[in-house]
Amino acid sequence: MLDKNKQIWFIGIKGTGMASLALLLNDLGYNVAGSDIEKYTFTQTPLAEAGIKVTKFAANNIKDTGQVIVKGNAFKDDNIEVNTCQEKNLSWQSYPDTVEEIIKLHTSIGVSGTHGKTSTTGLLAQVLKTAAPTSYLIGDGEGKGVKDSRFFAYEADEYRRHFLAYHPDYQIMTNIDFDHPDYFKDQADYTAAFQTAADQTQKGLFVWGADERLQKLHTNAHKYTYGFNRNDDFQAVDIRRSTAGSSFSVLHHGEKIGQFSIHLYGDHNILNATAVIAVAYTENIPLAAIQKGLLTYKGAKRRFSEKDLGGFSIIDDYAHHPTEMRATIQATRQKFPDKNLVVVFQPHTFTRTKKYANEFIDILCGVDKAYITPIYASARESSGAISSEDLVAKIPNAEVIDLDNIADLTKVKDCVIVFMGAGDIQKYEAAFEKLL
């Protein structure tokens, strides 16, 4: 249990979820510190700015008394600090268990789903904090704790069923496209995890109405649908898309709630915003606060992050699943309708690449030029029966790219370049930018 009289020690503090949680607890007055790998990660900058001590893994970081130890989900018995805890017979608590403690103290809203969790949680936090004190955890490494918060918005990750530690008041479920084939057996197993999460939701479950699997979920909480269809409880209508973003109105059972604008692109972000509006409306958030919160949201890290450099428009995006890739491509074409579209895609894990190979090929056949990096091999799997060359062989106007031939990217002209991936694709982006 969290205790302000003890140090909260994070094993793996630089993970995106762990860093967010460390920042939140630090804001709430806890004594926070932790350890991780020495390699630089983008999450360590806000930790340093908050004055949170981060050190490398070492046995002497683990004390016999005076600590509450929070262990990152990725770390097993071969980690020196986990091993030290076992040798000293010291207990730890998981990231999800710690988040559940915070959930119990607030009106809590979790955001789950295969795609859109981070962006939707960011939108939700922005809207809620415009109206009332709000703490939040976002999967891009952003966490904020506000004393005496009314709301707590958080991202609920389904991997290894971590989100089943949570019992929120409300939950948004964006979709249930099968993912994480290295852990879940099949679509039925994956859907069953979301059914359990729905069972644990206390007051209201908000689901995308066009997802048939979400439609079939049952819950003792009140269930609402959102989307573009007339039979949705919350329907987005009168949609207008431009290079500046999107505007639309939302109807609740046919009656207009209001008109809204977002500086975001693609239909998926209109759906994310509609889900947020539905939750805020249910919690009686004033219309003006909802409108202001949506309009001032600038986006999450690595979710359609834009920059202009050396005459190139560059997009950095976390997309690594076919649904996410399609959404990012649609958003790019909305923002840059007159430019050629070049995609640099890093397949993420061999199991996912093999599972969705045909879809990846189909998607990348639809862009003007595709570059595919070597497959990102995670700690869970270092090899597999598929390669990037296998994908390129079936895609016209595509080639494999690595750090050795990254200069090929400088030859493309009058285009927007989208770097897509959830691994270490940013090393390719950094190398390209260095050339520019």
VEXVEXPA-931251 format. One record per residue (C-alpha): residue number from 1; residue in three letters; x negated, y negated, z negated. Coordinates in Angstrom, 2 decimals, padded with zeros to 5 digits, always signed. Layout:
N
  seq  type       xx       yy       zz
  NUM   ala        X        Y        Z
...
! end
This chain:
436
  seq  type       xx       yy       zz
    1   met  +000.00  +000.00  +000.00
    2   leu  -001.14  -003.52  +000.76
    3   asp  -002.55  -005.28  -002.29
    4   lys  -003.77  -008.90  -002.43
    5   asn  -006.11  -007.94  -005.27
    6   lys  -008.03  -005.58  -002.99
    7   gln  -009.99  -005.95  +000.22
    8   ile  -008.10  -004.70  +003.30
    9   trp  -010.79  -002.83  +005.26
   10   phe  -010.06  -002.07  +008.93
   11   ile  -011.83  +000.88  +010.56
   12   gly  -011.74  -000.19  +014.21
   13   ile  -010.83  -003.84  +013.65
   14   lys  -011.49  -004.93  +017.26
   15   gly  -008.74  -002.79  +018.78
   16   thr  -005.99  -004.99  +020.21
   17   gly  -003.37  -003.86  +017.70
   18   met  -005.77  -003.76  +014.76
   19   ala  -007.16  -007.22  +015.51
   20   ser  -003.63  -008.63  +015.68
   21   leu  -002.75  -007.03  +012.36
   22   ala  -005.96  -008.26  +010.73
   23   leu  -005.20  -011.82  +011.82
   24   leu  -001.64  -011.59  +010.51
   25   leu  -002.69  -010.27  +007.09
   26   asn  -005.46  -012.86  +006.85
   27   asp  -002.86  -015.59  +007.47
   28   leu  -000.72  -014.14  +004.68
   29   gly  -003.55  -014.48  +002.17
   30   tyr  -005.06  -010.99  +002.15
   31   asn  -008.82  -010.44  +001.93
   32   val  -009.46  -008.90  +005.36
   33   ala  -012.65  -007.44  +006.85
   34   gly  -013.58  -004.50  +009.05
   35   ser  -015.92  -002.63  +011.35
   36   asp  -016.12  -001.52  +014.96
   37   ile  -018.45  -000.85  +017.89
   38   glu  -021.09  -003.49  +018.56
   39   lys  -020.10  -004.03  +022.23
   40   tyr  -018.35  -007.36  +022.76
   41   thr  -014.56  -007.30  +023.12
   42   phe  -012.23  -010.24  +023.75
   43   thr  -010.47  -009.60  +020.43
   44   gln  -013.48  -010.47  +018.30
   45   thr  -013.45  -014.17  +019.14
   46   pro  -010.19  -014.95  +017.27
   47   leu  -011.38  -012.76  +014.39
   48   ala  -014.55  -014.83  +014.12
   49   glu  -012.60  -018.08  +014.40
   50   ala  -010.43  -016.93  +011.47
   51   gly  -013.53  -016.22  +009.37
   52   ile  -012.88  -012.48  +009.24
   53   lys  -016.06  -010.46  +008.70
   54   val  -016.70  -007.85  +011.40
   55   thr  -019.63  -005.45  +011.09
   56   lys  -020.79  -002.25  +012.75
   57   phe  -019.65  +001.14  +011.46
   58   ala  -021.63  +002.25  +008.39
   59   ala  -021.06  +004.60  +005.47
   60   asn  -021.75  +001.90  +002.89
   61   asn  -018.80  -000.16  +004.17
   62   ile  -016.54  +002.29  +002.36
   63   lys  -016.33  +001.56  -001.36
   64   asp  -015.14  +003.87  -004.11
   65   thr  -012.69  +001.27  -005.43
   66   gly  -011.25  -002.13  -004.58
   67   gln  -010.26  -001.40  -000.97
   68   val  -007.14  -000.56  +000.99
   69   ile  -008.41  +001.22  +004.09
   70   val  -006.52  +000.89  +007.37
   71   lys  -007.73  +003.35  +010.00
   72   gly  -007.40  +002.71  +013.71
   73   asn  -005.53  +005.38  +015.63
   74   ala  -008.50  +006.10  +017.92
   75   phe  -010.93  +007.13  +015.18
   76   lys  -011.36  +010.75  +014.09
   77   asp  -013.53  +012.82  +011.77
   78   asp  -016.68  +012.12  +013.81
   79   asn  -016.54  +008.44  +012.85
   80   ile  -019.00  +007.78  +010.03
   81   glu  -016.53  +005.74  +007.96
   82   val  -013.70  +008.25  +008.38
   83   asn  -016.13  +010.99  +007.39
   84   thr  -017.23  +008.98  +004.35
   85   cys  -013.61  +008.58  +003.25
   86   gln  -013.20  +012.34  +003.41
   87   glu  -016.41  +012.98  +001.49
   88   lys  -015.33  +010.56  -001.24
   89   asn  -011.76  +011.88  -001.19
   90   leu  -010.45  +008.41  -000.42
   91   ser  -007.10  +007.98  +001.29
   92   trp  -006.34  +005.61  +004.15
   93   gln  -003.22  +004.31  +005.82
   94   ser  -002.60  +004.08  +009.53
   95   tyr  -001.93  +001.01  +011.63
   96   pro  +001.76  +002.00  +012.04
   97   asp  +002.18  +002.62  +008.31
   98   thr  +000.79  -000.85  +007.59
   99   val  +003.07  -002.50  +010.15
  100   glu  +006.06  -000.73  +008.58
  101   glu  +005.27  -002.45  +005.28
  102   ile  +005.60  -005.82  +007.02
  103   ile  +008.76  -004.75  +008.83
  104   lys  +010.51  -004.09  +005.52
  105   leu  +009.93  -007.69  +004.39
  106   his  +011.61  -009.44  +007.34
  107   thr  +014.42  -009.51  +009.83
  108   ser  +012.39  -007.38  +012.21
  109   ile  +012.52  -006.97  +015.99
  110   gly  +010.43  -004.29  +017.70
  111   val  +009.76  -004.21  +021.43
  112   ser  +009.20  -000.79  +022.97
  113   gly  +009.18  +000.68  +026.46
  114   thr  +006.73  +001.93  +029.04
  115   his  +006.27  -001.51  +030.60
  116   gly  +006.76  -005.10  +029.49
  117   lys  +006.16  -004.71  +025.75
  118   thr  +003.43  -007.31  +025.44
  119   ser  +005.05  -009.97  +027.61
  120   thr  +008.46  -009.48  +026.00
  121   thr  +007.03  -009.61  +022.47
  122   gly  +005.18  -012.81  +023.33
  123   leu  +008.35  -014.39  +024.73
  124   leu  +010.33  -013.24  +021.71
  125   ala  +007.82  -014.66  +019.22
  126   gln  +007.74  -017.98  +021.06
  127   val  +011.53  -018.30  +020.98
  128   leu  +011.95  -017.22  +017.36
  129   lys  +009.19  -019.46  +015.99
  130   thr  +010.75  -022.42  +017.80
  131   ala  +013.79  -021.93  +015.56
  132   ala  +012.49  -020.45  +012.29
  133   pro  +009.30  -019.28  +010.51
  134   thr  +008.16  -016.17  +012.38
  135   ser  +005.29  -013.71  +012.02
  136   tyr  +004.32  -011.56  +014.98
  137   leu  +002.04  -008.86  +016.38
  138   ile  +001.40  -008.81  +020.12
  139   gly  -000.53  -006.14  +021.98
  140   asp  -002.93  -008.58  +023.61
  141   gly  -004.80  -009.06  +020.33
  142   glu  -002.66  -011.92  +019.06
  143   gly  -001.28  -011.82  +015.53
  144   lys  +000.12  -014.52  +013.29
  145   gly  +001.37  -014.39  +009.73
  146   val  +003.58  -017.15  +008.38
  147   lys  +004.41  -017.23  +004.67
  148   asp  +008.11  -016.84  +003.89
  149   ser  +008.84  -015.83  +007.49
  150   arg  +012.42  -015.15  +008.44
  151   phe  +011.49  -013.03  +011.47
  152   phe  +008.83  -010.49  +012.34
  153   ala  +008.43  -009.66  +016.04
  154   tyr  +006.10  -006.83  +016.96
  155   glu  +005.07  -004.57  +019.82
  156   ala  +005.99  -000.92  +019.25
  157   asp  +003.63  +001.47  +021.05
  158   glu  +005.01  +004.90  +021.93
  159   tyr  +001.64  +006.60  +022.45
  160   arg  +001.32  +009.65  +020.18
  161   arg  +004.72  +008.60  +018.79
  162   his  +003.11  +005.84  +016.72
  163   phe  +006.30  +003.74  +016.89
  164   leu  +008.23  +006.36  +014.94
  165   ala  +006.73  +004.94  +011.74
  166   tyr  +009.02  +001.92  +012.24
  167   his  +012.61  +001.24  +011.10
  168   pro  +013.37  -002.25  +012.49
  169   asp  +016.58  -004.25  +012.26
  170   tyr  +016.60  -004.74  +016.03
  171   gln  +014.77  -003.13  +018.91
  172   ile  +014.38  -004.03  +022.57
  173   met  +013.71  -001.09  +024.89
  174   thr  +012.60  -002.21  +028.32
  175   asn  +012.45  +001.15  +030.17
  176   ile  +011.47  +004.81  +029.79
  177   asp  +009.30  +005.63  +032.79
  178   phe  +007.19  +008.69  +032.02
  179   asp  +003.65  +007.83  +030.91
  180   his  +000.76  +009.16  +028.81
  181   pro  +000.72  +012.61  +030.47
  182   asp  -002.34  +013.44  +028.36
  183   tyr  -000.07  +013.54  +025.29
  184   phe  +003.60  +013.91  +026.22
  185   lys  +004.55  +017.22  +027.82
  186   asp  +007.08  +015.85  +030.28
  187   gln  +009.82  +013.26  +030.77
  188   ala  +012.14  +015.06  +028.31
  189   asp  +009.49  +014.97  +025.59
  190   tyr  +008.82  +011.29  +026.31
  191   thr  +012.52  +010.38  +026.24
  192   ala  +013.01  +012.30  +022.99
  193   ala  +010.50  +010.01  +021.29
  194   phe  +012.56  +006.97  +022.32
  195   gln  +015.73  +008.67  +021.10
  196   thr  +014.18  +009.03  +017.66
  197   ala  +013.13  +005.37  +017.76
  198   ala  +016.72  +004.46  +018.64
  199   asp  +017.97  +006.54  +015.71
  200   gln  +015.73  +004.52  +013.38
  201   thr  +016.98  +001.12  +014.56
  202   gln  +019.20  -000.44  +011.90
  203   lys  +021.36  -003.22  +013.39
  204   gly  +021.07  -003.62  +017.16
  205   leu  +019.47  -001.83  +020.12
  206   phe  +018.98  -003.86  +023.32
  207   val  +018.31  -001.79  +026.44
  208   trp  +017.87  -002.51  +030.14
  209   gly  +021.19  -001.50  +031.64
  210   ala  +019.77  -000.19  +034.93
  211   asp  +017.62  +002.47  +033.24
  212   glu  +019.70  +005.67  +033.23
  213   arg  +017.65  +007.20  +030.44
  214   leu  +018.20  +004.18  +028.23
  215   gln  +021.91  +004.29  +029.01
  216   lys  +022.07  +007.85  +027.63
  217   leu  +020.42  +007.01  +024.30
  218   his  +022.78  +007.06  +021.34
  219   thr  +022.38  +005.08  +018.15
  220   asn  +024.28  +004.22  +014.99
  221   ala  +023.26  +000.59  +015.53
  222   his  +025.21  -001.63  +017.90
  223   lys  +023.94  -001.01  +021.43
  224   tyr  +023.73  -003.85  +023.96
  225   thr  +022.68  -003.76  +027.61
  226   tyr  +020.98  -006.55  +029.53
  227   gly  +020.21  -006.90  +033.22
  228   phe  +021.54  -008.10  +036.56
  229   asn  +024.74  -006.04  +036.71
  230   arg  +028.26  -007.28  +035.96
  231   asn  +028.88  -004.55  +033.38
  232   asp  +025.83  -005.53  +031.29
  233   asp  +026.59  -007.16  +027.93
  234   phe  +024.05  -009.86  +028.79
  235   gln  +023.81  -010.58  +032.53
  236   ala  +021.32  -012.84  +034.33
  237   val  +023.02  -014.69  +037.20
  238   asp  +022.43  -017.65  +039.55
  239   ile  +018.75  -016.74  +039.85
  240   arg  +016.43  -019.19  +041.58
  241   arg  +012.80  -018.28  +042.25
  242   ser  +010.02  -020.68  +043.24
  243   thr  +006.26  -021.06  +043.12
  244   ala  +006.77  -022.79  +039.73
  245   gly  +008.63  -019.88  +038.13
  246   ser  +012.26  -018.82  +037.82
  247   ser  +015.51  -020.29  +036.52
  248   phe  +018.77  -018.48  +035.80
  249   ser  +021.89  -018.44  +033.66
  250   val  +022.95  -015.72  +031.23
  251   leu  +026.49  -014.50  +030.67
  252   his  +027.64  -012.68  +027.56
  253   his  +030.67  -010.57  +028.44
  254   gly  +031.33  -012.93  +031.32
  255   glu  +031.00  -016.17  +029.33
  256   lys  +028.04  -018.42  +030.01
  257   ile  +025.52  -018.78  +027.18
  258   gly  +023.38  -021.32  +028.99
  259   gln  +020.85  -021.99  +031.74
  260   phe  +017.19  -021.09  +031.25
  261   ser  +013.83  -021.59  +032.97
  262   ile  +010.53  -019.73  +032.65
  263   his  +007.09  -020.48  +034.08
  264   leu  +006.73  -016.77  +034.86
  265   tyr  +007.10  -014.78  +038.05
  266   gly  +008.91  -011.64  +039.20
  267   asp  +012.24  -010.05  +038.35
  268   his  +010.68  -008.14  +035.46
  269   asn  +010.04  -011.41  +033.62
  270   ile  +013.64  -012.52  +034.15
  271   leu  +014.72  -009.23  +032.57
  272   asn  +012.26  -009.68  +029.68
  273   ala  +013.61  -013.17  +029.07
  274   thr  +017.22  -011.96  +029.19
  275   ala  +016.44  -009.36  +026.51
  276   val  +014.92  -012.07  +024.32
  277   ile  +017.94  -014.34  +024.88
  278   ala  +020.24  -011.47  +023.88
  279   val  +018.42  -010.92  +020.57
  280   ala  +018.22  -014.65  +019.80
  281   tyr  +021.91  -015.14  +020.62
  282   thr  +022.85  -012.24  +018.33
  283   glu  +020.84  -013.83  +015.50
  284   asn  +022.55  -017.22  +016.12
  285   ile  +019.41  -019.01  +017.30
  286   pro  +020.42  -022.45  +018.67
  287   leu  +020.60  -022.68  +022.45
  288   ala  +018.11  -025.57  +022.61
  289   ala  +015.51  -023.54  +020.68
  290   ile  +015.92  -020.59  +023.03
  291   gln  +015.54  -022.81  +026.09
  292   lys  +012.49  -024.61  +024.68
  293   gly  +010.81  -021.39  +023.56
  294   leu  +011.17  -019.75  +026.98
  295   leu  +010.02  -022.84  +028.85
  296   thr  +006.89  -023.33  +026.74
  297   tyr  +005.70  -019.71  +026.85
  298   lys  +002.49  -019.51  +028.88
  299   gly  +002.09  -015.73  +029.10
  300   ala  +000.11  -013.00  +027.38
  301   lys  -003.57  -012.21  +027.86
  302   arg  -004.24  -010.04  +030.91
  303   arg  -000.62  -010.30  +032.06
  304   phe  -000.72  -012.23  +035.34
  305   ser  -003.52  -014.47  +034.09
  306   glu  -004.47  -016.94  +036.82
  307   lys  -007.62  -018.84  +037.71
  308   asp  -009.07  -020.59  +040.76
  309   leu  -012.76  -020.11  +041.45
  310   gly  -014.94  -020.67  +044.48
  311   gly  -011.97  -021.16  +046.77
  312   phe  -010.28  -017.95  +045.60
  313   ser  -007.06  -017.58  +043.64
  314   ile  -007.66  -014.77  +041.13
  315   ile  -005.07  -012.87  +039.09
  316   asp  -006.05  -010.62  +036.19
  317   asp  -003.37  -008.12  +035.17
  318   tyr  -003.08  -005.08  +032.91
  319   ala  -000.91  -003.16  +035.44
  320   his  -001.93  +000.50  +035.66
  321   his  +001.39  +002.34  +036.15
  322   pro  +003.28  +002.26  +039.49
  323   thr  +006.21  +000.29  +038.06
  324   glu  +003.87  -002.33  +036.62
  325   met  +001.91  -002.56  +039.86
  326   arg  +005.07  -003.19  +041.89
  327   ala  +006.17  -005.88  +039.45
  328   thr  +002.78  -007.63  +039.57
  329   ile  +002.73  -007.54  +043.37
  330   gln  +006.25  -009.00  +043.53
  331   ala  +005.23  -011.75  +041.11
  332   thr  +002.11  -012.53  +043.15
  333   arg  +004.07  -012.83  +046.38
  334   gln  +006.50  -015.20  +044.63
  335   lys  +003.67  -017.43  +043.39
  336   phe  +001.54  -017.21  +046.55
  337   pro  +003.97  -016.64  +049.44
  338   asp  +001.60  -017.91  +052.14
  339   lys  -001.58  -016.06  +051.16
  340   asn  -002.87  -012.61  +052.04
  341   leu  -002.74  -010.21  +049.09
  342   val  -005.92  -008.34  +048.13
  343   val  -005.73  -005.85  +045.26
  344   val  -008.68  -004.48  +043.29
  345   phe  -007.23  -001.51  +041.42
  346   gln  -008.87  +000.57  +038.71
  347   pro  -007.01  +003.86  +038.19
  348   his  -006.67  +004.55  +034.47
  349   thr  -007.39  +008.15  +033.35
  350   phe  -007.50  +011.21  +035.57
  351   thr  -004.21  +012.66  +034.33
  352   arg  -002.29  +009.48  +035.14
  353   thr  -004.02  +009.12  +038.53
  354   lys  -003.15  +012.69  +039.51
  355   lys  +000.42  +012.33  +038.28
  356   tyr  +001.09  +009.14  +040.26
  357   ala  -001.34  +009.49  +043.18
  358   asn  +001.37  +009.37  +045.86
  359   glu  +002.96  +006.29  +044.33
  360   phe  -000.38  +004.50  +044.05
  361   ile  -001.04  +005.26  +047.71
  362   asp  +002.39  +004.01  +048.77
  363   ile  +002.03  +000.76  +046.80
  364   leu  -001.46  -000.03  +048.05
  365   cys  -000.47  +000.69  +051.63
  366   gly  +001.80  -002.35  +051.30
  367   val  -000.90  -004.92  +050.53
  368   asp  -003.19  -006.65  +053.01
  369   lys  -006.39  -005.14  +051.64
  370   ala  -007.03  -002.67  +048.82
  371   tyr  -010.20  -001.93  +046.91
  372   ile  -010.22  +000.97  +044.43
  373   thr  -012.84  +001.28  +041.71
  374   pro  -013.97  +004.59  +040.23
  375   ile  -011.35  +006.08  +037.88
  376   tyr  -011.62  +004.80  +034.33
  377   ala  -012.49  +007.79  +032.14
  378   ser  -011.16  +007.32  +028.61
  379   ala  -012.49  +008.85  +025.44
  380   arg  -009.69  +011.41  +025.79
  381   glu  -010.82  +012.76  +029.17
  382   ser  -014.15  +012.30  +030.96
  383   ser  -013.37  +014.05  +034.25
  384   gly  -010.54  +015.40  +036.39
  385   ala  -009.53  +016.98  +039.67
  386   ile  -009.03  +013.72  +041.57
  387   ser  -011.16  +010.76  +042.65
  388   ser  -010.76  +007.25  +043.97
  389   glu  -012.08  +008.52  +047.32
  390   asp  -009.03  +010.81  +047.49
  391   leu  -006.73  +007.78  +047.27
  392   val  -008.70  +005.65  +049.72
  393   ala  -008.63  +008.41  +052.32
  394   lys  -004.85  +007.97  +052.59
  395   ile  -004.67  +004.15  +052.53
  396   pro  -005.34  +002.13  +055.70
  397   asn  -007.57  -000.90  +055.15
  398   ala  -008.84  +000.36  +051.80
  399   glu  -012.26  +001.15  +050.40
  400   val  -013.93  +002.22  +047.20
  401   ile  -015.65  -000.60  +045.37
  402   asp  -018.19  -000.51  +042.56
  403   leu  -020.66  -002.93  +041.06
  404   asp  -023.11  -001.98  +043.82
  405   asn  -020.89  -003.32  +046.62
  406   ile  -018.79  -005.90  +044.76
  407   ala  -020.17  -008.51  +047.18
  408   asp  -017.79  -007.11  +049.82
  409   leu  -015.03  -009.04  +048.04
  410   thr  -016.59  -012.35  +048.98
  411   lys  -015.89  -011.60  +052.66
  412   val  -012.10  -011.84  +052.34
  413   lys  -010.58  -015.21  +053.19
  414   asp  -007.39  -017.21  +052.59
  415   cys  -006.14  -014.75  +050.00
  416   val  -005.17  -014.15  +046.41
  417   ile  -007.13  -011.39  +044.71
  418   val  -005.40  -009.35  +042.01
  419   phe  -007.55  -007.31  +039.63
  420   met  -005.30  -004.56  +038.19
  421   gly  -006.16  -002.08  +035.47
  422   ala  -006.10  -001.20  +031.79
  423   gly  -009.68  +000.01  +031.40
  424   asp  -012.82  -002.04  +031.90
  425   ile  -011.86  -003.61  +035.23
  426   gln  -012.91  -006.98  +033.87
  427   lys  -016.55  -006.00  +034.42
  428   tyr  -015.83  -005.95  +038.18
  429   glu  -014.01  -009.26  +037.93
  430   ala  -016.91  -010.79  +035.99
  431   ala  -019.44  -009.53  +038.55
  432   phe  -017.38  -011.00  +041.40
  433   glu  -017.06  -014.35  +039.63
  434   lys  -020.81  -014.39  +039.02
  435   leu  -021.37  -014.03  +042.78
  436   leu  -019.09  -017.00  +043.39
! end
